[in-house]
Amino acid sequence: MQLNKKALKVDGFTGFRPIATLEINRIPQHQGIFAVLRPEGFEPRFLTKSTAGVFKKKNPSLSQAELAAEWVADADVLFIGKASPGSKGNRGLRRQIQEFVDFGKGKPPGHWDGRLIWQVADAGKLLVAWKELPAEELNAAQANYHTQFHQLHGRLPFANLVQARA
């Protein structure tokens, strides 16, 4: 099975909205998994400097060679993240995706998962999709998508630098 827009739709993902035109209030508040995909015909170009915010005084930018080495040429999925309910139960997909997008606009993040997305030129054209899941299924679901991707491509998605654990 390929991990692409069609397969994710069949698996219950919705949204598939360009980052630049996301209507944050249309994203569910519940926890779940989200994916960043390249739209059909999207060819990567990498920025010299990331648009992402600085995290713990660390620069999020990588060299062009490092970015090219991470890119998975025949993959549509660029990142698979999760949105847990948080320690106070007030987090979820809407807040996690908003923080992810804000991170790409230069705001300091609470973490820097997916940071390579913000060094792709025209990142606003990339699509965001999501799937609501119960909190107890999040870690296993993210790990499963990472494993499926790895089986298909021999590595993790472009902006996933750490394998999720169930």
TAMOLIN-V485614 format. One record per pair of residues at least 24 apart in sequence whose ideal C-beta (glycine too) atoms are under 10 Angstrom apart, sorted by the first residue. I is the first residue (numbers start at 1). J is the second residue. If there is no record, write none. Layout:
i:I j:J
i:I j:J
This chain:
i:1 j:148
i:1 j:151
i:1 j:152
i:2 j:74
i:2 j:75
i:2 j:76
i:2 j:77
i:2 j:148
i:2 j:149
i:2 j:152
i:3 j:35
i:3 j:37
i:3 j:75
i:3 j:76
i:3 j:77
i:3 j:80
i:3 j:145
i:3 j:148
i:3 j:149
i:3 j:151
i:3 j:152
i:3 j:153
i:3 j:157
i:4 j:37
i:4 j:38
i:4 j:40
i:4 j:75
i:4 j:76
i:4 j:77
i:5 j:35
i:5 j:37
i:5 j:38
i:5 j:39
i:5 j:40
i:5 j:76
i:5 j:77
i:5 j:127
i:5 j:129
i:6 j:76
i:7 j:76
i:7 j:77
i:7 j:148
i:8 j:33
i:8 j:35
i:8 j:37
i:8 j:76
i:8 j:77
i:8 j:80
i:8 j:127
i:8 j:129
i:8 j:130
i:8 j:131
i:8 j:145
i:9 j:129
i:9 j:131
i:11 j:129
i:11 j:131
i:11 j:141
i:11 j:145
i:12 j:129
i:12 j:130
i:12 j:131
i:12 j:132
i:12 j:133
i:13 j:37
i:13 j:128
i:13 j:129
i:13 j:130
i:13 j:131
i:13 j:132
i:14 j:129
i:14 j:130
i:14 j:131
i:14 j:132
i:15 j:93
i:15 j:97
i:15 j:127
i:15 j:128
i:15 j:129
i:15 j:130
i:15 j:131
i:16 j:127
i:16 j:128
i:16 j:129
i:16 j:130
i:17 j:97
i:17 j:126
i:17 j:127
i:17 j:128
i:17 j:129
i:17 j:130
i:18 j:122
i:18 j:123
i:18 j:124
i:18 j:125
i:18 j:126
i:18 j:127
i:18 j:128
i:19 j:97
i:19 j:100
i:19 j:101
i:19 j:104
i:19 j:117
i:19 j:118
i:19 j:122
i:19 j:123
i:19 j:124
i:19 j:125
i:19 j:126
i:19 j:127
i:19 j:128
i:20 j:101
i:20 j:122
i:20 j:123
i:20 j:124
i:20 j:125
i:20 j:126
i:21 j:124
i:21 j:125
i:22 j:97
i:22 j:98
i:22 j:101
i:22 j:124
i:22 j:127
i:22 j:128
i:24 j:93
i:24 j:94
i:24 j:95
i:24 j:97
i:24 j:98
i:24 j:101
i:24 j:102
i:25 j:94
i:25 j:98
i:26 j:94
i:27 j:83
i:27 j:92
i:27 j:93
i:27 j:94
i:27 j:95
i:27 j:96
i:27 j:97
i:27 j:98
i:27 j:128
i:27 j:130
i:28 j:83
i:28 j:92
i:28 j:93
i:28 j:94
i:28 j:97
i:28 j:130
i:28 j:131
i:28 j:132
i:29 j:83
i:29 j:85
i:29 j:90
i:29 j:91
i:29 j:92
i:29 j:93
i:29 j:94
i:29 j:95
i:29 j:132
i:30 j:83
i:30 j:85
i:30 j:91
i:30 j:92
i:30 j:93
i:30 j:94
i:30 j:130
i:30 j:132
i:30 j:133
i:30 j:134
i:30 j:135
i:31 j:82
i:31 j:83
i:31 j:84
i:31 j:85
i:31 j:86
i:31 j:89
i:31 j:91
i:31 j:92
i:31 j:93
i:31 j:95
i:31 j:96
i:31 j:132
i:31 j:133
i:31 j:134
i:31 j:135
i:31 j:136
i:31 j:137
i:31 j:138
i:32 j:81
i:32 j:82
i:32 j:83
i:32 j:84
i:32 j:92
i:32 j:93
i:32 j:96
i:32 j:97
i:32 j:130
i:32 j:131
i:32 j:132
i:32 j:133
i:32 j:134
i:32 j:135
i:32 j:137
i:32 j:138
i:32 j:141
i:32 j:142
i:33 j:80
i:33 j:81
i:33 j:82
i:33 j:83
i:33 j:93
i:33 j:129
i:33 j:130
i:33 j:131
i:33 j:132
i:33 j:133
i:33 j:137
i:33 j:138
i:33 j:141
i:33 j:142
i:33 j:144
i:33 j:145
i:33 j:164
i:34 j:79
i:34 j:80
i:34 j:81
i:34 j:82
i:34 j:83
i:34 j:93
i:34 j:96
i:34 j:97
i:34 j:100
i:34 j:114
i:34 j:128
i:34 j:129
i:34 j:130
i:34 j:131
i:34 j:142
i:35 j:76
i:35 j:77
i:35 j:78
i:35 j:79
i:35 j:80
i:35 j:81
i:35 j:127
i:35 j:128
i:35 j:129
i:35 j:130
i:35 j:131
i:35 j:145
i:35 j:157
i:36 j:76
i:36 j:77
i:36 j:78
i:36 j:79
i:36 j:80
i:36 j:81
i:36 j:97
i:36 j:100
i:36 j:114
i:36 j:117
i:36 j:120
i:36 j:123
i:36 j:126
i:36 j:127
i:36 j:128
i:36 j:129
i:36 j:157
i:36 j:158
i:36 j:159
i:36 j:160
i:37 j:75
i:37 j:76
i:37 j:77
i:37 j:78
i:37 j:79
i:37 j:80
i:37 j:126
i:37 j:127
i:37 j:128
i:37 j:129
i:37 j:157
i:38 j:75
i:38 j:76
i:38 j:77
i:38 j:78
i:38 j:120
i:38 j:122
i:38 j:123
i:38 j:125
i:38 j:126
i:38 j:127
i:38 j:158
i:39 j:76
i:39 j:122
i:39 j:125
i:39 j:126
i:39 j:127
i:40 j:76
i:40 j:127
i:41 j:125
i:42 j:76
i:42 j:78
i:42 j:120
i:42 j:122
i:42 j:125
i:42 j:126
i:42 j:127
i:43 j:121
i:43 j:122
i:44 j:68
i:44 j:71
i:44 j:73
i:44 j:78
i:44 j:119
i:44 j:120
i:44 j:121
i:44 j:122
i:44 j:158
i:45 j:120
i:45 j:121
i:45 j:122
i:46 j:70
i:46 j:71
i:46 j:116
i:46 j:119
i:46 j:120
i:46 j:121
i:47 j:118
i:47 j:119
i:47 j:120
i:47 j:121
i:47 j:122
i:47 j:123
i:48 j:119
i:49 j:118
i:49 j:119
i:50 j:103
i:50 j:104
i:50 j:106
i:50 j:112
i:50 j:115
i:50 j:116
i:50 j:117
i:50 j:118
i:50 j:119
i:50 j:120
i:50 j:123
i:51 j:103
i:51 j:104
i:51 j:105
i:51 j:106
i:51 j:117
i:51 j:118
i:51 j:119
i:51 j:120
i:51 j:121
i:51 j:123
i:51 j:124
i:52 j:100
i:52 j:102
i:52 j:103
i:52 j:104
i:52 j:105
i:52 j:106
i:52 j:107
i:52 j:108
i:52 j:109
i:52 j:112
i:52 j:114
i:52 j:115
i:52 j:116
i:52 j:117
i:52 j:118
i:52 j:119
i:52 j:123
i:53 j:102
i:53 j:103
i:53 j:104
i:53 j:105
i:53 j:106
i:53 j:107
i:53 j:108
i:53 j:109
i:53 j:112
i:53 j:115
i:53 j:118
i:54 j:106
i:54 j:107
i:54 j:108
i:54 j:109
i:54 j:112
i:55 j:103
i:55 j:108
i:55 j:109
i:55 j:110
i:55 j:111
i:55 j:112
i:55 j:115
i:56 j:108
i:56 j:109
i:56 j:111
i:56 j:112
i:58 j:112
i:58 j:115
i:60 j:103
i:60 j:104
i:60 j:106
i:60 j:109
i:60 j:112
i:60 j:115
i:60 j:116
i:60 j:118
i:60 j:119
i:61 j:115
i:61 j:116
i:61 j:118
i:61 j:119
i:62 j:115
i:62 j:116
i:62 j:119
i:63 j:119
i:64 j:119
i:66 j:116
i:66 j:119
i:67 j:116
i:67 j:119
i:67 j:120
i:67 j:158
i:70 j:116
i:70 j:119
i:70 j:155
i:70 j:156
i:70 j:157
i:70 j:158
i:70 j:159
i:70 j:160
i:70 j:161
i:71 j:116
i:71 j:120
i:71 j:158
i:71 j:159
i:72 j:149
i:72 j:152
i:72 j:153
i:72 j:154
i:72 j:155
i:72 j:156
i:72 j:157
i:72 j:158
i:73 j:153
i:73 j:158
i:74 j:152
i:74 j:153
i:75 j:149
i:75 j:152
i:75 j:153
i:75 j:155
i:75 j:156
i:75 j:157
i:75 j:158
i:76 j:127
i:76 j:157
i:77 j:127
i:77 j:129
i:77 j:145
i:77 j:148
i:77 j:149
i:77 j:152
i:77 j:153
i:77 j:156
i:77 j:157
i:77 j:158
i:77 j:159
i:77 j:160
i:78 j:114
i:78 j:116
i:78 j:117
i:78 j:120
i:78 j:123
i:78 j:126
i:78 j:127
i:78 j:157
i:78 j:158
i:78 j:159
i:78 j:160
i:79 j:113
i:79 j:114
i:79 j:115
i:79 j:116
i:79 j:117
i:79 j:126
i:79 j:128
i:79 j:156
i:79 j:157
i:79 j:158
i:79 j:159
i:79 j:160
i:79 j:161
i:80 j:113
i:80 j:114
i:80 j:141
i:80 j:142
i:80 j:143
i:80 j:144
i:80 j:145
i:80 j:146
i:80 j:148
i:80 j:149
i:80 j:156
i:80 j:157
i:80 j:159
i:80 j:160
i:80 j:164
i:81 j:111
i:81 j:113
i:81 j:114
i:81 j:117
i:81 j:128
i:81 j:130
i:81 j:142
i:81 j:145
i:81 j:157
i:81 j:159
i:81 j:160
i:81 j:164
i:82 j:113
i:82 j:133
i:82 j:135
i:82 j:137
i:82 j:138
i:82 j:139
i:82 j:141
i:82 j:142
i:82 j:143
i:82 j:145
i:82 j:164
i:83 j:130
i:83 j:132
i:83 j:133
i:83 j:135
i:83 j:138
i:84 j:133
i:84 j:135
i:84 j:138
i:84 j:139
i:84 j:142
i:85 j:134
i:85 j:135
i:85 j:138
i:86 j:135
i:89 j:135
i:92 j:130
i:92 j:132
i:92 j:135
i:93 j:128
i:93 j:130
i:93 j:131
i:93 j:132
i:93 j:133
i:94 j:130
i:96 j:130
i:97 j:128
i:97 j:130
i:100 j:128
i:101 j:128
i:112 j:161
i:113 j:159
i:113 j:160
i:113 j:161
i:113 j:162
i:113 j:164
i:114 j:157
i:114 j:158
i:114 j:159
i:114 j:160
i:114 j:161
i:115 j:159
i:115 j:161
i:116 j:157
i:116 j:158
i:116 j:159
i:116 j:160
i:116 j:161
i:117 j:158
i:117 j:159
i:118 j:159
i:119 j:159
i:120 j:158
i:120 j:159
i:126 j:159
i:137 j:166
i:138 j:164
i:138 j:166
i:139 j:164
i:139 j:165
i:139 j:166
i:140 j:164
i:140 j:165
i:140 j:166
i:141 j:166
i:142 j:166
